[in-house]
């Protein structure tokens, strides 16, 4: 879907941005909410992997992918791609989107008739009370995206099948909203990151926004992880220089059982003296310390004017 319209004479042409499609996903909503009006040409891809590959292959200027949800945690597919040995990616911005899920069918039916619910694998953990309560009799199946779940359910036109997705997807594909607001909390938010090819010194086409503090995302690992206190020593390199750690989590390295990598977010830019010194010292303890990007933090909805 191209939303840019005609380009005024003298204005820059819209830049192609890959996102997890098809039309009507939360990722598309985040893209359109964060981009400057008329500055982007959304390019839908069928999976997070395909979205990132489109950027690596030079098919698009940027990519936007989900990385973390306030209720269900991190999106493992995104983390694994960022840590991939191929590298070549940099986080250049982030976007926070309030997430409101709806149950959507092909026709207006009672919930008791719904036997199968399709949605993205990240979504059920955000709708536990609804699924375990009013739809405990239904099976939950994975779809590549919430929009694809809605599209599939409407196309199949089977009353016993429903999808959890966006109101936008219901409008696009002609679905019937059976229940709005099925997420566990009203303050449910998903964090998305804008990606560029590493080494490209350009600003993403973002709209006007209040600038948050600088943050840096890293991933690190090493053979020392098997020895007592290794992780503490790594983190002490940050603490000793008063670099604030705002997030850390582990993911399997995917080479052997018990081998992990650690993702962390820090306050400050990678080139700031304290951050740079801490990262250099961590490199003496680790096999790999990779900076995934330095960028302005998005402001949480509760802090926006």
Buried (B, 14 or more C-beta within 10 A) or exposed (E): EEBBEEEEEEEEEBBBBBBBBBBBBBBBBBBBEBBEEBBBBBBBBEBBBBBBBBBBEEEBBBBBBBBBBBBBEBBBBBBBBBBBEEEEBBBBBBBBBBBBBBBBBBEEBEBEBBBBBBBBBBBBEBBEEBBEEBBEEBEBBEBBBBBBBBBBBBEBEBBEBBBBBBBBBBEBBEBBBBBEEBBBEEEBBBBBBBBBBEEEEEEBBBEEBEEBEBBBBBBBBBEBBEEEEBBEBBBBBBEEBEBEEEEBBEBEBEEEEEEEBBBBBBBBBBEBEBBBBBBEBBBEBBEEBBBBBBBBBBBBEEEEE
